[in-house]
Amino acid sequence: MRLRLALFLLSLPALAQAAAEPPLSSLTLVGPPSIVFKAGRDACDGADVPDASARAFRDATGAVALFGMHYRNRALRGPDLDHLKLDCTVVLDSGEKADPALYDDRSWITATWTEDGARIAALVHHEYQANEHPGRCTAETYEACWYNTITTAASADGGRSFLRTTPPAVAMAAPFRQEVGQGRHRGFFNPSNVFADGRFRYVFVSTTGWDRPGDQEAGVCLFRTATPGDAASWRAWTGTGFTASFPDPYRTKGARAEACKPVAPFPTPVGAVVRHRGTGAFVALFMAKAGDGFAQSGFYWTSSRDLLTWDVPRLLVAGATLYDDPCAAPGGLIAYPSLLDPRAEGRNFDDVGDTAILTYVTLRTEGCTITSDRDLLRRPVAIKVWP
C-alpha cells in the first residue's frame, strides 16, 4: 500500500503533494500599449502576420528569439525583449502537402524549450486543412475539415533553423485519421508555452474531443515530460496520473485506453503559464468570450499552486476576441495573449517577478472578415501574488 501511494504521489505535479488551494493574485495594467511588430511596416512578405501567442528564449549568446508568427515561420530577434526586429530568414516552412500522413500541410512553431540556448525543442501546431486539397473532405469548408496535430521540430543552431524527422515526430494526435469525423474541428491544437516545475516540463494543449475510439472530453489538457524534444515521451494528466499518450494514428495501431482529463477553468487555449518567482505560484493567461461564467469578452488570468486547481478567472483586458463574432466587432479583435518578463531568470521566460509584459495581437476587421492587418503589441503589467 505504501509503495502504491508513493508511486501515485510521484505521478502528481510537485506542488500537488502540498496544498491545492489556489493563491490570490492580482494583475494590473500599468501603462499604455506599444507596437512590437506592425504587419504593414515590418513584414518580409505576405506571410508575416502575428498568428500565435509569443514564445521567447535566450540563445547561447544571450540574445532573444521570439516566435509567434504565421506558417512560414520566422523569428523576431534582438539583444533583449525590448529591442526586437523580424529576421526574414525562414526557420521552418510549410509544405502544404495533400497527404495527411506526412504532417506537412501548414505548421506553426507555437512552443519552444531549450536548456543551453543552442539546442531548441519546438512543439508545432500542425493544421491539415483538408478543404484545400481536392477530394480530402466532404464538407469543403475550413473548420469542418480542420484536423490538428502537435508535432515536434528541433534546432541545433539556436533557433536559426528547425528540422523535422521523416516520418514526422508526433507528440499529440487524435486516435484516428483525418477522414474520420469530418464536419467539425478535430484533434489537438494551440499548445501553451512549455514551462518547468522541478525535473518536468509541462504544456497545456487544447482538444475538441471525440466519441470514438474511447471517450475524450473537449477542453484543455495538461501534458508533461522530462525530455521535451522526445515527441513520444509526452504524457497527459488523466485525473489520476500522467499516463495517457496520443501517438501518430497513421503509424500506431490499436485504440487508446485512456483519455486526458481537461483542466478547469480554461474554456479556450491557454496563452501562457508563468511561475511567480516570489511565491512559486503559477499564473495563466487566456482569452474568453462573454457567456458561460465570463461576464465580458477579453483576456483573463488565473493562478494555481499545483497546475490542477485554479482560482476564479478575472478580467485583465476587455475586448472582442477571436471567439467573438467579427461582424459585431467593427473596432477589431484581440487575441493570443502571453506574459513575458524581460528580467526572467530562466532561459525560456517561464518565470516572472512583480512586473512583466503582456503581449497580444490586434486584428482589424472589415465587415464580417478578419483581415491580415495585424499588429503585435506589448503592455506593462504589475503582478501581485499573496502567499
N, C-alpha and C positions, 0 to 999 in steps of 0.2 A: 504493500500500500504506500509506504513512504517513497519507494522508488518511483511509482507511478505519479505520485503527487509532485515529486521533484521534476520529472520529465514534463509534466503539464506546466509547471511554473516556468521552465526554460522555454516553453513554446510561446509565452506571452512577451509583449514588449517589456523592456526592462522596468519602466515605471509602473506598469500594470500590477506588479507584485507589491507595490506600496499602496497608494490610495487612488481610486478612480475619480474622486470628486474633482470636477474641473475648477481651475482658478478663475478669479475675477480679473478681467483685463480691460484695458481702455486703449483705443487707437484714435488719435485726434489729428485732423488735418491742420498743419501749422504754416502753410504757405500756398501760393498760387501754383498752378501747373506751368510747366515749361516744356518745350518741344525737344525731344531727343532725336527723332527721325521724322522727316516730312516727305511723303512719297513723291510729290510733285517737284521737290527741290533736291532730294538726296538719292534718288533711285539710280541704280546702274542700268536697269531695263524694266520692262513692264511687269516682271515677276516680283519686283521688290515692293512688297507691302507687308506691314506687320500683321501676322495672322496666327499668333500663338502667344502665350504668356512668356515673359522674358526669363531666360535662363543664362546665368553667367558663371564663369570660373576664372581663376588666375592661372595663367600658364607658368611654365618653369622659369620664365624671366620676370614674373610678377605682373606682366601686362594682363589686361582683361579682355576676354572674348564673351560676347553676348549673342545668344541665338533667340529667335522668336519671329523669324520671317516666313516666307512662303515656301512652296515645294521645290523651288530652285534655291537650295539652302546656301545662304551667305551669313557671315557674322559681322556684327559691329565690333570694332576693336579700338583699343586705346590704352593709355598708361593706367587709367583708373575708370571707375564708373562715371565720373564727371566729364570725361573727355572721350567720347565715343564717335566713331565715324564708320560708315558702312564700307567694308572691304569687298570689292567687286569680284573677288575670286570665288567661284562656286565650289563649296566643300563637299556637297552631296547633291547630285541631280536626281531627277525623277525620270524614269524611262517611259512612263505612260504605256506600258505593255499590256496586251489584251489577255495574257494567260494569268489567271489569279494565283496559280501555284508559284509564280515567280516573285510575288510580293514586290513588284516594281512598277506600280502604276504611278501614284503620287505619294511622296514621303516628306514628312516634316520632322526635323530634329526638335523634339519637344522636352527632352530632359537629358542632362549630362552629369557625369561624375568623374572626378579624377583624384588620385592620391598624390601624384607627383607633378602635375601640370604638363606632362609630356604625353602620357597615355590617357586618352579620354574615352570613356564608355558612353554611348548615347542610346537612349530609348527613342524610337522613331514611330511616330503616329503615321501608319500607312492606310491610305484610302484606296480601296479598289472601287472605282466609280464605274460600275457596270453599264450605266446608261450611256457612257461614252464609247462603248465597244459593241458594235452591232451583234445582235443575237445573244448577248450575255444576260439580259434582264428583260422580263416580260413587261414590267411596269414602265420602263423607259423614262423615268424621272429620277432626279438626283437622289433625294433622300430615300425613296422607295428601293433604290438599287445599291445603296451605300453599305459596303462591307468593310469593317475596320479591324485591323490587327496591329498589335505593338510588336515591332521587330527591333533588332539591335544593329548598331554600327560601331566601328572603332576607329580611333585616330592614334597614330604613333608619332605625330609631329605637332602636338599641342593644339590640335583642332584646326590645322591648316587644310586638312583633307580627311575625309572619312571613307572607310571601305566597308562593304557588306560581304558576308560569306556567300558561297554558292554550294548548295541552295541556301536561301536566306535563313538567318537565325531568328526564330520566332519565340518571343518571350510570353506573350499573352494573346491567345486566339480563341474564338468561339469553337466549340467541338463539332463543327460542321462546315462544309464548303460553301462557297459564295452563292451557289444556285439554290440553297435551302433557305426557306423563309422569306423570299423576296416579297416586297410590298411594304417593308419597313426597315429602318436603320438597324443594323446588326453588328455585334462584335464588341471589342474593347477599344477605347479611344481616349484621347486627351489626358495623358498622364500629367500629374503634378511634377514639380521638381523632385529630384532624388535628394533625400536628407538622411542624416546619420543619427543613430541612437546606439551608443556602445559599439559593438562589433558588427552590427547590422546596418544595412542601408534600406530605406523604405521609400515607397511611392504609392500615391493614390491613383487609381485608374478607373474610369467610368465604363459602364456597360448598360445596354438597353435590355439585357436579359434574354431568356429564351425558355420555351416549354419542353422541348425535346432536342437532343437526349438530356436526361436529367431535368432539373427544375431550377433555373438560375433567375433570381430576383434582380430587377433593374436597380441601379444605384451606383455608388462609388465604393470600390473595394480597396482594401489595404494589402499591398504586397511587400515582401521583404526578401533580402538575400544578403549573404556575406561577400558575394562576388558580382557586382553589378554588370560586369562585362560578359558574364556567362548567362546567355538567354535561358538555358534550361534550369537554372538554379532559382529562379523567382518562384515564390510560393505565396498564396493568398490566404488571408485570415478567413476561417470557416465558421467562427463562433466559438471554437474550442482550441484551435491551434493554427499555425501557418503550415498547412499541409496540401492545399489544393493547387494543382498545376494545370496549365492550359496550353498544351503544345500544339504544334502545327497539324491541323486536321488532314492536310494533304500527304503527310508522311508518317502519321501515327494512327494506328488502328485501335478501335475499341472506344466505347463511351466512357466519359469521365465519371468517377464515382462521387466526387464532391463538388459542391458549389461554393463560391466565395460569399461571405456574409457582408452585405452593404453596411457601411458605417454612417450613422446619422450624425449631424442633421443636414448633410450635403445633398441638395436637390439637383445639382449640376456639377460638372468637373471642378476639381479643386485647383485654383490658380497657383497657390504657393503654400508651403508649410515651412516655417522657420522656428528655430528654438531661441527663446529669450535667454540671453547669457546670464542675467542676474538671478533668475529664478529656476531655470531649466524647463519652464513651461513651453508648450508648443502653441504657436499661433497660426491659424489657417485663414486664407482669404479666398473668396469665391464670388461669383455673380449669381443673381437670382431675379426672377420676375415676380411681380406682385401676385399674391394668392398663396394658398397652402401654407399659411403661417408667416408669410413675408408681406408686411404692410405696404412696402414700396419696392419698385424695381431698383436695382443698383448693385453695388459691391458690399459684401458683408464680411465680418470677421467673427471667429470663434476661437476658444482656447481650450487646451486639454493638458493633462499630466501624463496620460498613458496612450494617446493616439486612438483610443476606442470610445471614451466618454468625453463629450464636448459640451461646452457651455451654450446657452441660448444665443444664436447669432444676433449681431447688432449691425445696424447700417453704418457704413463709412462714407460712401458716395452714392447719392441718389441719381438715377437716370435710366432711361430705357436701355436695355441690354440686347444682346443677340437673341435672347429668348423671347423678346417682345415683338409685337407686330411692327415692322418698319413703316407700314402705311400710316401708323399713328405716331410716328416719331420724326416729324419734319426737322427737328433740331439735330438729328443723327443719333447714333448709338454709342455706347461704351462697352468695352469687352476686354477680356484677357488680363485680369489684374495679377500683379506679382508684387513681392516685397523684397527689397534688397538693401542691405546696409553697407555703404562704402567702406566702413571700418570693420567689416566681418572678420572674425579670426580664422574661420575656415576657408580653405581654398575655393569651396563650392558655394559660398554665400548662403549657407543654410542656417546661419545664426544671426541674430540682431541684438542690438543694445537698446537704449531708450529712445533712439531716433532711427529712422530708416527712410527709404524712398519707395513710395507707391509708384509702380509703373503700370501703364494701361494703354489701350488703343481706343482712339475715336474713329468712327466710321461714318462718312457722310452718306445720307440717303437722298434719292431722287424719286419722289412718289413712293412706290412700294418696293423700290430696288435698292439694295445695299451696294454701293459703288466701291471701286478700288481706291478711292481717295481716302487714305487712312494715315493717321499720324500716331507715332509712339510718344507718349507723354510721361513725365515724371512729376511727382509732387511730394514734398516732405511731410512726414507724419511723426508724431510723438507717440511713444509706446509706454504703457504702464501696466505691470502685472503685479498683483498683490500675492504674496506668498500664501 
